């Protein structure tokens, strides 16, 4: 029941009593209600402002004072602070990106490697070509010392020696010229010395055979050709120390 309805209850009751008394007075009754001193007639109707306040009935069921989860839990703002490992260890730095100096170092190394290759590869090829030419010249010296000169030594006369020499002389000169060209272009000192010694030995052998044919030393040509052969073979196959 509302407070206004509860306040109207006594007023209605008083009004009903007044109506009953009035009705009785109109019927010939001389009964009159006593009027308190200092009060006006008709003050029996109580003022609404003087109505006693009604007490709010207490509910037997306990009222829960716990705030609603929706009302008491404000929406938490999104945190941008990075999470910290629970074990207390710092997270490792992100090393997925490669520093720029690493790439510059790799480029510099590639340039240096390319430069070295540009210098070393042609040099190695020249060295290999030179050694191949020297081996070919040594083959000609071997032919002169172990094939041509022994055949001339077995000739029956100096005329046969002169004829055989005239046929092979051009090949001997070509071998000598080849060794002459190889000497200054040697890639190292041992190669230069080898080309120089072979060239001098071939030149000396050629000059002595030409002198033998020119002098017509018929009696000693076989012995002289043997000496020329031995000298050339000693240069071609030098005795190494300790052998």
DAFENWO-V600402 format. One record per pair of residues at least 24 apart in sequence whose C-alpha atoms are under 7 Angstrom apart, sorted by the first residue. I is the first residue (numbers start at 0). J is the second residue. Records with the same first field share a line. If there is no record, write none. Layout:
# DAFENWO-V600402
I = J + J
This chain:
# DAFENWO-V600402
2 = 53
6 = 50
10 = 44 + 45
13 = 44
126 = 186
136 = 174 + 177 + 178
139 = 174
140 = 201
144 = 228 + 231 + 232
148 = 224 + 228
152 = 221 + 224 + 225
157 = 212 + 215 + 217 + 220
161 = 212
175 = 201 + 202
196 = 234
197 = 234 + 235
200 = 231 + 234
204 = 231
